[in-house]
């Protein structure tokens, strides 16, 4: 039987909306209860996003692992922007939880080469930002830690891939004044060995 918390929330929200909020907040118990009550795990609800996207964007590693374990699509993406869950998880500065989510997504088969749709306004950032046909590695170069970036590279991300403006992940890292350790990870072809 559902507990009072779920009963109260579902009185105002659909099961999918309750699941979305539980994922956003990392409430593992409410996620399980919502799923047991019949919530559809891969159904977009709030802001056309799936619960898994909400958990990833908000850095809820435990919720992401749970949702992946019960069938969340590791290749879910926002229709308007083409931003995959991998793009969404790294729209804020990295922390251990975000790196854990990236590793879980890669292990679950997430596409590390997916590009965003070019020139679409994204709501992953709190200002007027438009997508640039970038891969997740571009965003990781700007915001991710070395462990996250290494995970992408081991999974087959192309360090020399360019966004629609001809900019590589190395360029993104340079714009964001990343340290030499990050820059060295992203060196490719003609730049190999250019940082001592």
Secondary structure, 3 states (H helix, E strand, C coil): CCCHHHHHHHHHCCHHHHHHHHHHHCCHHHHHHHHHCCCCCCCCCHHHCCHHHHHHHCCCHHHHHHHHHCCCCCCCECCCCCCEHHHHHCCCCCCHHHHHHHHHHHHCCCCCCCECCCCCEECCCCCCEECCCCEHHHHHHHHCCHHHHHHHHHCCCCCCCCCCCCCCHHHHHHHCCCCHHHHHHHCCHHHCCCCC
